Amino acid sequence: MTIVLHPVWSNGVQKLKVVSQTPIKPPQGLLPPAHDDQIHAVRCIQQLRSKDKAIEKYIYLSQLKDADHAMFYRLCLANMAEITPLIYTPTVGDACLQYSHIFRKPEGLYISIKDKGKIGQILRNWPRIEDARISVVTDGSRILGLGDLGVNGMPISIGKLSLYVAGAGIRPHSTVPICLDLGTDNQKFLEDPLYLGLRQRRLALAETHEFMDEFMREMAAVFPKLLIQFEDFATDKAFAYLDTFRDRYPLFNDDIQGTGAVVLSGFLNAAKLSSAASGRSLTDHKILFLGAGSAGVGVAMQLMSFFKLQGLSTEEARSRIYLVDSQGLIYDGRGPMAEHKKYFSRKDYNGPPMTDLTDIVNYVQPTALLGLSTTKGAFNQSVIETMAALNPRPIIFPLSNPVRLSECEFHEAVEWTQGRVLFASGSPFPEEEFAGRVLYPGQGNNMYIFPGLGLGAILARASKVTDSMVEASSLGLADSLTADERAQDLLYPRVERIREISTQIALSVIRAAQKAGVDRSTDLRVMSDAELLAFVRSRMWNP
């Protein structure tokens, strides 16, 4: 049995308590005489695989986590590629849609607008306050590409935290899933007699400011060592809350910053392969985005780092990025637009509105086409063949989740580019054979980033999550490919290595926090990289 000395605070004095990293077995007689953990793992995976539908597998895994969390995470680590799509995207989308119907047992904290004025009292009902280190908070207003799901968004918080545990070894008892119930505009749910949330329309952004101020203030008071991840807030709220709170509390928004970081990492590797094929400089790349919500603009902001790393100025970097929304190419002469779109609005185009994506591709002549539009089939044959005509190795990233909302599928991109595509998607697709070669799709899944980013921020006891820490996580991921993975033109490492990857990312994030002066674990500054890596590994929980 592994023993860990875990620091806790009591009456202002730091003490150490003994924490077992492995669960204590029940006394003799409370298990069958021939029970064996290794054989039981085989039994559990067989039970999982006996289920026909993904949602049934999700329900089984949820019950297993509740009954035996060590076995649940043991299965995750041994079968990451198989289980990750079941506990998170794409299956978690269906779990959210059906949450009020498949609900068995509460997991996490539910705080509603009716709790305003007593949020701290409710937070103190959490049974493991001393252990709390990481919380994923959603208000369910924009779940994946599914829209406003209200309190049915809770599986998003639960699923993300399961990946923190599996991917970075954060202790299960230190996680706090939270869903804020501010109403919903989903009429189907409001009329559903089984719906678990408030039966009222969602409050507008202006009406939520006092509630969110109280919530964040009380979170910091009740959980002083907590890192907060905002997840799946509607675009206006996502930007507003990040801007309001990011310098006051340790937090980040995964849709804006995490998605941007994971896409930047894949793009770094794709751009090198594309430039090698075309002979053009890395500074010559141009990126066209379909989708200008919080994720699209967040990714665009992060990808400016790619050009700045090549020596371009901020303005030059911005000029290499084009955005398209539901009304077409975004440019100043088009008229009024949402505030978050203005930064990338083109000043060098004054013609009539351009709405056809193939026409826009021909006009921009991008080397990369990225989709965060949740519009199935938006990257059609005409669009992709045009990209292939412009580039020896076109970069095509349909990043919308879940699969049924992806802008194109891998087999389509392979066929329409004659196998030349550099591809990454938000949801998983199977490998494809083309001209005697096996081609592997990349998956720009945020789980490559946020576990290591969170672990590094927690261990550094960062007072805030800086842009440099997010960028460090992205560069750490880009550099994590093995020689074998590079030989196969992979843009992302194999997910089975997630713990190894998260360790390296955590190291990079801690160093970035130290450089920015936001680390409060100052004793880590004197460690060499080798010592710090060993320290990070020692703090990772193993089932």
Summary of the structure (lengths in Angstrom):
residues: 543
radius of gyration: 23.2
end to end distance: 10.9
largest distance: 79.6
contacts: 1863
relative contact order: 0.10
helix: 50%
strand: 13%
